[in-house]
Amino acid sequence: MHYDVVIVGGGISGCSIAYTLSQYQLKVALLEKENDVAMKTTKANSGIIHAGYDPKPETKMARLNVRGAAIVHELAPKWNFRYAQIGSVVVGQTEEEHRMINELYRRGIANGVPGLKILKTEREVHAVEPYLAPGMDYALYAPSAAICSPWELCLAFAYNAKVNGVDFYFKDEVEAIEKKGDTYLLRGKQGEIETDAVINAAGVFADRIYELALGKDKDKSFHIIPCKGEYYLLDKEEGHLTNTVVFQCPSKVGKGVLVSRTVHGNLIVGPNADFQDNLGAKEDVSTTADALRFIRETSRRSVPSVDFGTNIRNFSGVRATLQNYNDFLIEESPYLPKFYNFAGIKSPGLSSAAAFGEEALKLLEASGVKLEKKEHIETYRLPKSFRDMTLEEQEAALKQDRRYGQIICRCETVPEAEIIAAMHAPIPATTIDAIKRRCNAGMGRCQGGFCGPKIFHLLMQELHLPYSEVYQDRDGSCVVVGKTKEGK
Ligand SMILES: Cc1cc2nc3c(=O)[nH]c(=O)nc-3n(C[C@H](O)[C@H](O)[C@H](O)COP(=O)(O)OP(=O)(O)OC[C@H]3O[C@@H](n4cnc5c(N)ncnc54)[C@H](O)[C@@H]3O)c2cc1C
């Protein structure tokens, strides 16, 4: 098989690039080692589309954050993914914090962030966020900051890339890359693919992919240090505690933790930052008592009344931090023509990724690749969920398909029809968590305790899978491993 461009990695970086390239007369493939998109860092972060005042001016991060956030804002109504422009505040009370907030304001203005404002009295700050700790008398208010569901955003890009002709290969871990004349030969779990150009969007493993391509020169690769961040996700009854995303002021002691409602109405609190320099840590998404204690105690400085007893889930994600380089590394390799690295995509990567496709086009063009736009671009709109429909729409849906009347996930009101539809989406759901990412079944208070077994059976029935091949999430994450007794 021969492609014009092969993208390695199906996170938000790879999927958004795939969508942009799908608008051109190019044969594009995306290789992903897991069984779905958004399986790594893209599914485990704060879900914030940052306004763009944090990165230092003149950096790629600054430019792409502001541009990416604007693209996401435009795409949300077109593609119907969950997105709410709720704004953010960075709050402070000490003189050092006031100085830092002024610095963030200056950076934001230089980066072109719209609508920034400094709130200068406790009254003004508390008018925006009534549940803040007393004494918070200074804040940077950024009205353009937004929240989204990070995996849904990634799915929206992947679906739109797919309907416009990108080939997705899952369970296809790239294990070797060979330069053969003007082309690259990628050997993966599913076989070999030849391509003129490679886009390396492999997240925390981007250094490994680059090493594979560099071969004997692998010492020329960069080095990614994993940095884990853990979270609390609290029940919807806590969602009212913030109106905007509440950030603590970064200082010498650290960046603090954020408290925010999510697009699903829950409250998210976290993350910490735990740097580790061992390879195994790149896949370590465990949570620890120490980190969670740190998050509880630190969050109380800004929002003291969070009730952690309403916790429904803890999770963690791993940042791809480049050693000795505090920016996104987006470039054509100086050693390998038409091999493009999108590396060090730590925060604000989710906010910036929508602009990565434009960067990829510039790089391809600079290498002499002919770019011709397609005459027609398909648009895939995410289906409206049953719980968001009006009563009339629900009745009409029920008339068309009786399975809308069978509610499988009671916490999130997800009917059987939506679960079956998720299995036939442009990138089909084949696991219990893939269903959750597409239609929220299992996202609620019981975290799949009631609907999990029903979804298990629906997957078996609809996809004709034996029970031992219905996975919770990653391949091999069996829910049922065998029978304890034989029935009649
Ligand atoms: C704790 C935390 C909080 C964050 N909060 C925010 C936030 O609020 N806002 C924001 O803008 N950003 C945030 N970020 C950053 C953001 O999540 C990342 O920048 C973004 O998700 C990175 O996406 P990616 O596609 O580059 O990487 P990933 O999502 O990790 O995708 C890389 C993909 O490559 C695949 N892959 C790896 N090796 C191979 C191989 N050999 N063959 C095939 N496939 C391979 C992986 O399986 C994976 O799916 C946060 C990050 C963390 C960790």
The ligand as an SDF file (V2000), in Angstrom:
LIG
                    3D

 53 58  0  0  0  0  0  0  0  0999 V2000
   -2.9650   16.2770   33.1520 C   0  0  0  0  0  0  0  0  0  0  0  0
   -3.1040   16.9660   31.8290 C   0  0  0  0  0  0  0  0  0  0  0  0
   -3.9560   18.0680   31.6810 C   0  0  0  0  0  0  0  0  0  0  0  0
   -4.0640   18.7260   30.4830 C   0  0  0  0  0  0  0  0  0  0  0  0
   -4.9930   19.7060   30.3370 N   0  0  0  0  0  0  0  0  0  0  0  0
   -5.1120   20.3370   29.1500 C   0  0  0  0  0  0  0  0  0  0  0  0
   -6.1040   21.3310   28.9510 C   0  0  0  0  0  0  0  0  0  0  0  0
   -6.9650   21.5500   29.7890 O   0  0  0  0  0  0  0  0  0  0  0  0
   -6.1040   22.0160   27.7780 N   0  0  0  0  0  0  0  0  0  0  0  0
   -5.1890   21.7810   26.8130 C   0  0  0  0  0  0  0  0  0  0  0  0
   -5.2000   22.4810   25.8250 O   0  0  0  0  0  0  0  0  0  0  0  0
   -4.2960   20.7700   26.9280 N   0  0  0  0  0  0  0  0  0  0  0  0
   -4.2530   20.0410   28.0570 C   0  0  0  0  0  0  0  0  0  0  0  0
   -3.3700   19.0220   28.2000 N   0  0  0  0  0  0  0  0  0  0  0  0
   -2.5500   18.6660   27.0540 C   0  0  0  0  0  0  0  0  0  0  0  0
   -3.3130   17.8150   26.0380 C   0  0  0  0  0  0  0  0  0  0  0  0
   -4.0630   16.8170   26.6900 O   0  0  0  0  0  0  0  0  0  0  0  0
   -2.3120   17.1860   25.0900 C   0  0  0  0  0  0  0  0  0  0  0  0
   -1.5190   18.2230   24.5460 O   0  0  0  0  0  0  0  0  0  0  0  0
   -2.9490   16.4330   23.9370 C   0  0  0  0  0  0  0  0  0  0  0  0
   -3.9450   15.5540   24.3740 O   0  0  0  0  0  0  0  0  0  0  0  0
   -1.8640   15.6540   23.2080 C   0  0  0  0  0  0  0  0  0  0  0  0
   -2.4780   14.9560   22.1590 O   0  0  0  0  0  0  0  0  0  0  0  0
   -1.5940   14.0900   21.1730 P   0  0  0  0  0  0  0  0  0  0  0  0
   -2.4750   13.6620   20.0780 O   0  0  0  0  0  0  0  0  0  0  0  0
   -0.3580   14.8460   20.8130 O   0  0  0  0  0  0  0  0  0  0  0  0
   -1.1060   12.8500   22.0700 O   0  0  0  0  0  0  0  0  0  0  0  0
   -1.9410   11.5410   22.5000 P   0  0  0  0  0  0  0  0  0  0  0  0
   -3.3280   11.8550   22.8290 O   0  0  0  0  0  0  0  0  0  0  0  0
   -1.1370   10.8610   23.5460 O   0  0  0  0  0  0  0  0  0  0  0  0
   -1.9540   10.6790   21.1850 O   0  0  0  0  0  0  0  0  0  0  0  0
   -0.8090   10.0140   20.7070 C   0  0  0  0  0  0  0  0  0  0  0  0
   -1.2650    8.7060   20.0880 C   0  0  0  0  0  0  0  0  0  0  0  0
   -0.1650    8.0440   19.4870 O   0  0  0  0  0  0  0  0  0  0  0  0
   -0.3580    6.6650   19.6350 C   0  0  0  0  0  0  0  0  0  0  0  0
    0.9240    5.9730   19.4670 N   0  0  0  0  0  0  0  0  0  0  0  0
    2.0100    6.0470   20.2650 C   0  0  0  0  0  0  0  0  0  0  0  0
    2.9870    5.2300   19.7950 N   0  0  0  0  0  0  0  0  0  0  0  0
    2.4950    4.6550   18.6740 C   0  0  0  0  0  0  0  0  0  0  0  0
    3.0280    3.7110   17.7470 C   0  0  0  0  0  0  0  0  0  0  0  0
    4.2520    3.1800   17.8830 N   0  0  0  0  0  0  0  0  0  0  0  0
    2.2570    3.3180   16.7050 N   0  0  0  0  0  0  0  0  0  0  0  0
    0.9940    3.8120   16.5370 C   0  0  0  0  0  0  0  0  0  0  0  0
    0.4500    4.7030   17.4020 N   0  0  0  0  0  0  0  0  0  0  0  0
    1.1930    5.1240   18.4530 C   0  0  0  0  0  0  0  0  0  0  0  0
   -0.9080    6.5410   21.0530 C   0  0  0  0  0  0  0  0  0  0  0  0
   -1.5640    5.3090   21.2690 O   0  0  0  0  0  0  0  0  0  0  0  0
   -1.8300    7.7350   21.1360 C   0  0  0  0  0  0  0  0  0  0  0  0
   -3.1640    7.4250   20.8000 O   0  0  0  0  0  0  0  0  0  0  0  0
   -3.2720   18.3110   29.3860 C   0  0  0  0  0  0  0  0  0  0  0  0
   -2.4420   17.1920   29.5090 C   0  0  0  0  0  0  0  0  0  0  0  0
   -2.3940   16.5070   30.7190 C   0  0  0  0  0  0  0  0  0  0  0  0
   -1.5850   15.2670   30.8280 C   0  0  0  0  0  0  0  0  0  0  0  0
  1  2  1  0
  2  3  1  0
  2 52  2  0
  3  4  2  0
  4  5  1  0
  4 50  1  0
  5  6  2  0
  6  7  1  0
  6 13  1  0
  7  8  2  0
  7  9  1  0
  9 10  1  0
 10 11  2  0
 10 12  1  0
 12 13  2  0
 13 14  1  0
 14 15  1  0
 14 50  1  0
 15 16  1  0
 16 17  1  0
 16 18  1  0
 18 19  1  0
 18 20  1  0
 20 21  1  0
 20 22  1  0
 22 23  1  0
 23 24  1  0
 24 25  2  0
 24 26  1  0
 24 27  1  0
 27 28  1  0
 28 29  2  0
 28 30  1  0
 28 31  1  0
 31 32  1  0
 32 33  1  0
 33 34  1  0
 33 48  1  0
 34 35  1  0
 35 36  1  0
 35 46  1  0
 36 37  1  0
 36 45  1  0
 37 38  2  0
 38 39  1  0
 39 40  1  0
 39 45  2  0
 40 41  1  0
 40 42  2  0
 42 43  1  0
 43 44  2  0
 44 45  1  0
 46 47  1  0
 46 48  1  0
 48 49  1  0
 50 51  2  0
 51 52  1  0
 52 53  1  0
M  END
$$$$
